[in-house]
């Protein structure tokens, strides 16, 4: 299959590109940086330079690739700026969907998140509404997710991968990453807020499967949503950082997500729990 990946040099892309190439797919990766092209060629993929905020640039890259499927892995996570990430989800996705339509692409697989659901008891399933009434600053993140998912749904066949919190190589949870630094400073709360995690290898492994899934959203999370007072001490021990004392609190939307649908579609996480995955 001929696949165009937008965001193929990020944390998931670095896992995904070689995986798709090994499976025999022809892969073209859109990147804003020409210096990424040699590494993409070494991985067995072609590259196309584009600016995701320039609609014509994106259209030219997608048209030149002539893909059967577009895979959307665009994020702006490195700086930890929710507004920057929301912008790429809204404007970047709009440009990518427009380019896909112009190129006659009938299927798109897109990265979203599993913590934009409205408050409620227990882990959220895919039919739980998004938290569109959230106040600022959460409204920025949820608004970006809503814009992304609405745009993607304009394509004839679409799969929205609502990922859990990434951990593994290159993430905030890796040794030397943002969370390790925050633990060292004592600014991570071991409270009741529930998270759902997913290892980056398992996140990438969902994409080839999604090439054949029916349209809709799918939570890609591990088997064990957990409150911070459980997972924070485990991560701290792995990273050699001091574990914070248990505290109370957590927002009502911090509820985790359920992965029953993904498992029913054939996705089986290689790291079914953060306990061993960390």
Secondary structure, DSSP 8 states (H G I E B T S, - for coil): -EEEEETTTSTTHHHHHHHHHHTT-EEEEEES-GGGHHHHHHTT-EEEE--TT-HHHHHHHHHHHT-SEEEE-----TT--HHHHHHIIIIIHHHHHHHHHHTT--EEEEEEESS-B---SS-B-TTS-B-TT--TTHHHHHHHHHHHHHHHTTSSEEEEEEE-EEESTTSTTSTTSHHHHHHHHT---BSS-EE-EEEHHHHHHHHHHHTTS-SEEEEE--S--EEHHHHHHHHHHHHT-----B-----TT-B-B--HHHHHTT---SS--HHHH-
